[in-house]
Amino acid sequence: MKTLYIYYGLQIIIIILTIPLIFEKIGPNHIYGFRTSKTLSDEKIWYNANKFGGWAMLIAGVVGTIYLLLLQLCKKYFIQTLRVESWGYLIIIPILLSVVVSLIYIARIPDGVEKPTEKKKLM
């Protein structure tokens, strides 16, 4: 039963850690957020990528929590032989998917910000 509480705790931690990223409260740094050369090169890219990644991780945390609840119900009412210890391997799938989707999103963000063209002066 302790293992189950650890799994729920990890999902809650993931959900809580995504909130500052979604609300763009974490600036570029080397500790927290999606840290790639592209995201660290431009503040706009950083906030855009981490907002997307935050939402992806939030959804993964919610899906993982729902998945845990469903597994717990299945164990209680249908399949008593389910081992709680093995659930960790299954709840990691939404987290890994969110990371992969976020990295694909970051790869598709255009490099740099386009500079406006200067208008030529007419004499």
C-alpha positions as CSV (number, residue, x, y, z in Angstrom):
1,M,0.0,0.0,0.0
2,K,2.9,2.4,0.7
3,T,4.0,1.9,-3.0
4,L,0.6,3.1,-4.1
5,Y,0.9,6.3,-2.1
6,I,4.4,6.9,-3.6
7,Y,2.9,6.6,-7.1
8,Y,0.1,9.1,-6.2
9,G,2.6,11.4,-4.6
10,L,4.8,11.4,-7.7
11,Q,1.8,12.3,-9.9
12,I,0.8,15.1,-7.6
13,I,4.4,16.4,-7.7
14,I,4.4,16.4,-11.5
15,I,1.2,18.3,-11.6
16,I,2.4,20.9,-9.1
17,L,5.7,21.4,-10.9
18,T,4.0,22.1,-14.2
19,I,2.0,25.1,-12.9
20,P,4.8,27.6,-12.9
21,L,5.8,26.5,-16.4
22,I,2.2,26.9,-17.7
23,F,1.9,30.4,-16.3
24,E,5.4,31.4,-17.6
25,K,6.8,32.1,-14.1
26,I,10.1,30.4,-14.7
27,G,12.7,32.2,-16.8
28,P,15.5,30.5,-18.8
29,N,17.7,28.6,-16.5
30,H,19.8,25.4,-16.4
31,I,17.8,23.6,-13.7
32,Y,14.0,23.7,-14.2
33,G,12.1,23.4,-17.5
34,F,12.8,22.0,-21.0
35,R,16.5,23.0,-21.3
36,T,17.8,22.6,-24.9
37,S,20.2,24.8,-26.8
38,K,17.2,26.2,-28.7
39,T,15.1,27.1,-25.6
40,L,18.1,28.6,-23.8
41,S,18.9,30.7,-26.9
42,D,15.8,32.9,-26.9
43,E,13.5,33.9,-24.1
44,K,10.4,33.8,-26.3
45,I,11.2,30.3,-27.4
46,W,11.8,29.3,-23.7
47,Y,8.4,30.5,-22.6
48,N,6.6,29.1,-25.6
49,A,8.3,25.7,-25.3
50,N,7.9,25.4,-21.6
51,K,4.3,26.5,-21.6
52,F,3.6,23.7,-24.1
53,G,5.7,21.2,-22.2
54,G,4.0,22.2,-18.9
55,W,0.5,21.5,-20.4
56,A,1.8,18.2,-21.8
57,M,3.2,17.2,-18.4
58,L,0.0,18.4,-16.6
59,I,-2.1,16.2,-18.8
60,A,0.3,13.3,-18.3
61,G,0.1,13.7,-14.5
62,V,-3.7,13.8,-14.6
63,V,-3.8,10.8,-17.0
64,G,-1.4,8.9,-14.7
65,T,-3.6,9.7,-11.6
66,I,-6.7,8.5,-13.4
67,Y,-4.8,5.4,-14.5
68,L,-3.8,4.7,-10.9
69,L,-7.4,5.0,-9.8
70,L,-8.6,2.7,-12.5
71,L,-6.0,0.1,-11.7
72,Q,-6.9,0.4,-8.0
73,L,-10.6,-0.2,-8.8
74,C,-9.7,-3.2,-11.0
75,K,-7.6,-4.7,-8.3
76,K,-10.3,-4.3,-5.7
77,Y,-13.3,-5.5,-7.8
78,F,-12.0,-7.6,-10.7
79,I,-8.4,-8.8,-10.7
80,Q,-7.1,-9.3,-7.3
81,T,-3.8,-10.6,-8.6
82,L,-2.6,-7.2,-9.9
83,R,0.7,-6.3,-8.2
84,V,0.9,-2.6,-7.1
85,E,4.7,-2.7,-7.4
86,S,4.5,-3.2,-11.2
87,W,2.2,-0.2,-11.8
88,G,5.1,2.2,-11.8
89,Y,6.2,0.9,-15.2
90,L,2.7,1.6,-16.6
91,I,2.2,5.1,-15.2
92,I,5.6,6.3,-16.7
93,I,4.1,5.9,-20.2
94,P,2.1,9.2,-20.2
95,I,5.1,11.0,-18.8
96,L,7.4,9.7,-21.4
97,L,4.9,10.5,-24.2
98,S,4.6,14.1,-22.9
99,V,8.3,14.5,-23.0
100,V,8.6,13.1,-26.5
101,V,5.7,15.3,-27.8
102,S,7.3,18.4,-26.1
103,L,10.7,17.7,-27.7
104,I,9.1,17.3,-31.1
105,Y,7.2,20.6,-30.5
106,I,10.5,22.3,-29.6
107,A,12.2,20.9,-32.7
108,R,9.5,22.5,-34.9
109,I,9.8,26.0,-33.4
110,P,11.6,28.2,-35.9
111,D,15.1,29.3,-34.8
112,G,15.4,32.8,-33.6
113,V,12.9,35.6,-34.0
114,E,12.5,37.3,-37.3
115,K,13.6,40.9,-37.3
116,P,11.3,43.4,-39.0
117,T,12.7,44.7,-42.3
118,E,13.7,48.3,-42.4
119,K,11.8,50.6,-44.7
120,K,13.9,52.3,-47.2
121,K,13.8,56.1,-47.0
122,L,12.7,57.9,-50.1
123,M,14.7,61.1,-50.9
